[in-house]
Every structure is written in structure tokens, then in C-alpha cells.
Amino acid sequence: MAKQVKQAPQVHKSGFDFLNTLKKNNHREWFNAHKATFETEQDRIADFAEALLQEMNSHDEIETPSGKKSLHRIYRDTRFSQDKTPYKTNWSGHYRRATKYRRGGYYFHLEPGGKSYFAGGFWAPNPADLKRIRDDISFDATPLRKILNSKTFINTFGTLQGEQVKTAPKGFLADHEAIDLLRYKQFLLIKRFTDKEVLSEDFLKLANQTFKNMRPFFDYMSEVLTTNANGE
């Protein structure tokens, strides 16, 4: 008898179908009536997130204890939003890198309609971290440019993304040779995916490789943010 090959966990079409239907029926009565379906699909996403976590731990150290623990709640915080629909129409979650010496974080967002993406980096660096990053770029932007101009980075993420100041940050000259990098207030890496890619059997491999391709950027930022100006 031929030995069956166990299929790797994947994002199932039924999970996207549930989100599409939820989008059309985004109210508590419908959700409560379909709670069992939600729990089934959430468990499948948790299985995928767990498999991805295991893959990532082969090339990084993640302190998030499980795929299930990585998931964000589907319930929206509507307190300060004009949109009062109670539920998100995506699956999302994040992984935390272990110890204070590994900076940066991984985020995944799975949403039908070609709206899925994986992201990583520094969404809201505190003022001290932001100044430390800018000081390093100002001193020598070559290491960061080498990463951003690499073939792997460009093919995966295109360009560095994030909010920027309009002119020059305080304490830096507007004509600095690295002003294009010094303007950043956020440092984000984003890779978008089609529904076909997300629902394919190979997506786990693609997802893991996407996060793995963030490592040179994370390694650079970790060194900058865990050492002083003298590199100590």
C-alpha cells in the first residue's frame, strides 16, 4: 500500500468564502448563528499559522508560543470608529521575535479580493529609537542602501515603505545625501499576494520565504538599536 504524503496546512477557500459572506452580513445575529463555522475556519487558519511558526523557527527565534496565540481577534474595536460593523473581514496575526536583541516584528493579513499582504518592520518607533536609526543613516547609509538595493529585497518588497516627513527631520539638513531615507518615520516591508497565491498548496513555503527575506533588514536594525553610537 502506497504511503500517503501528509499535505502541508494551507489557507482554505472555505475560509475566504466565510469572510466574503460575513462582509455581506456583518452583524451579531448572523455571526452568532454561524459561530460554529467561524470556529472551524479560525482553527484552520491557526493550523496554518502554527505551521508557519515552525518554519520560521528554523531561521529565526520567535517568542510567540503558538499559531493560535499569534491570531488577532475578529472582533473590531468600534469605540472611536465611524464604521460600527462589529467584525473584521480578514484573518490576521503577528509573531514576536525573541529577546530585546532581535528587533522588528512579523505581521500577516489574509483577506479575499486580492487584499492579502505580509508585513514587517517598525510601525511606530519611539523617539529614541527613531533618532538612533536616523543617526546611523546620517553617519553612513551604505549598509542600509545595500540591503534595500539587493535583488532579493526588490523582488520581494519593491521599496521601503512607511510615513515620511515632508522636508527634513529636526536636526538634519534638507540637502543631506541620505535625506530620502532620513525622512522616514516608519520603516515597513510589505509583500502583497493574489487570492490564487494565498489559496495555493505552496503558500506556506512562499509565506515563510517572504518573512525570511526580511532578515537582512531586521539584522541591520537590531544591530543599530541594541548598540550605542560606538557600536558597543
C-alpha positions in Angstrom: 0.0 0.0 0.0 1.4 3.4 -1.0 2.3 5.7 1.8 0.2 8.8 1.8 2.0 12.1 1.9 0.6 14.4 4.6 -0.5 17.7 3.0 1.0 20.8 4.5 -1.5 23.1 6.2 -2.8 25.8 3.9 -5.3 28.7 3.7 -8.6 27.1 2.6 -11.1 28.6 0.1 -13.8 28.0 2.7 -12.1 30.4 5.0 -12.3 33.1 2.3 -15.9 32.2 1.5 -16.8 32.7 5.2 -15.2 36.2 5.1 -17.0 37.1 1.9 -20.3 36.1 3.4 -19.5 37.8 6.7 -18.8 41.0 4.8 -22.4 40.9 3.5 -23.9 40.0 6.9 -21.7 41.9 9.3 -24.0 41.9 12.3 -24.1 40.0 15.5 -27.3 38.0 14.8 -25.8 36.4 11.6 -22.4 35.8 13.3 -23.9 34.1 16.3 -25.9 31.9 14.0 -22.8 30.9 12.2 -20.4 30.8 15.2 -19.6 27.1 14.6 -18.5 27.8 11.0 -16.3 30.7 12.2 -14.6 28.5 14.8 -13.9 25.8 12.2 -12.3 28.3 9.8 -10.4 30.0 12.5 -9.0 26.7 13.6 -7.8 26.1 10.1 -6.1 29.4 10.0 -4.5 28.7 13.4 -3.1 25.4 11.9 -1.6 27.3 9.0 -0.2 29.9 11.4 1.3 27.1 13.6 3.0 25.5 10.5 4.3 28.9 9.5 5.7 29.4 13.0 7.5 26.1 12.9 9.1 27.0 9.6 10.1 30.4 10.8 11.8 29.0 13.9 14.2 27.2 11.6 15.7 30.6 10.6 14.7 33.0 13.4 13.7 32.8 17.1 10.1 33.6 17.7 8.7 34.0 21.2 5.0 33.8 20.1 4.1 30.4 21.7 1.8 29.0 19.1 0.0 29.7 15.8 -3.3 30.1 17.7 -1.7 32.7 20.0 -0.5 34.7 17.0 -4.0 35.3 15.7 -5.8 38.6 16.2 -9.4 38.7 17.4 -12.0 39.0 14.7 -14.0 41.5 16.9 -13.5 45.1 15.9 -12.9 47.9 18.4 -15.6 50.4 17.2 -15.3 52.9 20.1 -13.5 55.5 18.0 -14.5 54.5 14.5 -17.3 55.7 12.3 -17.6 52.2 10.9 -19.6 50.4 13.5 -19.6 46.9 11.9 -18.6 44.6 14.7 -16.4 42.1 12.9 -13.2 42.2 10.8 -13.4 40.7 7.3 -9.9 39.3 7.3 -7.7 36.8 9.2 -4.7 38.4 10.7 -1.9 37.9 13.3 1.6 38.6 14.2 4.8 36.9 15.5 7.1 38.4 18.1 10.9 38.0 17.7 12.6 36.6 20.9 14.6 38.8 23.3 15.4 42.5 23.2 18.3 41.9 20.8 16.0 40.8 18.0 14.1 43.8 16.8 11.2 44.1 14.3 8.1 42.0 14.1 6.2 39.9 11.5 2.5 40.5 10.6 0.2 38.7 8.2 -3.2 39.8 6.8 -5.3 37.4 4.8 -8.3 38.9 3.0 -10.2 37.9 -0.2 -10.3 40.2 -3.2 -6.5 40.5 -3.6 -6.2 42.3 -0.3 -3.8 39.9 1.4 -0.3 41.0 2.5 2.6 40.2 4.8 4.4 43.0 6.5 7.2 43.6 8.9 9.4 46.3 10.4 8.8 49.3 12.7 5.3 50.7 12.7 5.7 53.3 15.4 9.3 53.5 16.7 9.6 55.5 19.9 11.5 58.9 19.6 14.8 57.4 21.0 14.8 54.5 18.5 13.9 56.8 15.6 16.7 59.1 16.5 19.2 56.2 16.8 18.1 54.9 13.4 18.5 58.3 11.8 21.8 59.0 13.4 23.2 55.7 11.9 21.8 56.5 8.5 23.2 60.0 8.7 26.6 58.7 9.6 26.7 56.0 6.8 23.7 55.0 4.8 25.7 52.4 2.7 24.7 49.3 4.8 21.0 50.1 4.6 21.1 51.0 0.9 22.9 47.7 0.2 20.0 45.8 1.7 17.3 47.9 0.0 19.0 47.7 -3.4 19.5 43.9 -3.2 17.8 41.8 -5.8 16.0 39.7 -3.2 14.7 42.8 -1.4 13.5 44.5 -4.6 11.9 41.3 -6.0 10.1 40.6 -2.7 9.2 44.1 -1.3 9.9 46.6 -4.0 10.8 49.5 -1.9 10.9 50.5 1.8 7.5 51.9 2.8 6.1 54.0 5.6 5.1 57.5 6.5 7.7 60.3 6.0 8.2 63.9 7.0 7.7 66.4 4.1 11.1 68.2 4.3 13.8 67.2 6.8 13.5 65.8 10.3 14.7 68.1 13.1 18.4 68.1 13.4 19.2 67.0 9.9 20.0 69.1 6.8 17.5 69.1 3.9 20.3 68.5 1.4 21.8 65.6 3.3 22.9 62.9 0.8 20.6 60.4 2.6 17.7 62.7 3.1 15.4 60.2 1.2 16.0 57.7 4.0 16.1 60.2 6.9 12.6 61.3 6.1 11.1 58.0 7.1 9.1 57.9 10.4 8.1 54.3 9.8 10.2 51.5 8.3 7.9 48.9 6.7 8.4 46.0 4.4 5.2 44.9 2.6 4.5 42.0 0.2 1.1 41.7 -1.4 -0.5 38.4 -2.6 -3.3 37.5 -5.0 -6.0 35.2 -3.8 -4.6 32.5 -6.1 -1.3 32.6 -4.4 -2.8 32.6 -0.9 -5.1 29.6 -1.6 -2.3 27.6 -3.4 -0.7 24.5 -1.8 2.6 26.3 -2.0 1.6 29.3 0.0 3.2 28.1 3.3 6.6 28.0 1.5 6.0 31.4 -0.1 4.9 32.9 3.2 7.9 31.6 5.1 10.3 32.8 2.4 8.7 36.3 2.5 9.4 36.6 6.2 12.8 35.1 5.8 13.7 37.8 3.2 13.1 40.4 5.9 16.0 39.2 8.0 18.8 41.3 6.5 16.8 44.4 7.2 15.9 43.2 10.7 19.5 42.2 11.4 20.7 45.7 10.4 18.0 47.4 12.6 18.7 45.1 15.5 22.4 46.0 15.5 21.6 49.7 15.3 19.0 49.6 18.1 20.9 47.4 20.5 24.3 49.1 20.4 25.4 52.7 21.1 26.9 55.1 18.6 30.3 53.4 19.1 28.8 50.0 18.2 29.1 48.7 21.7 
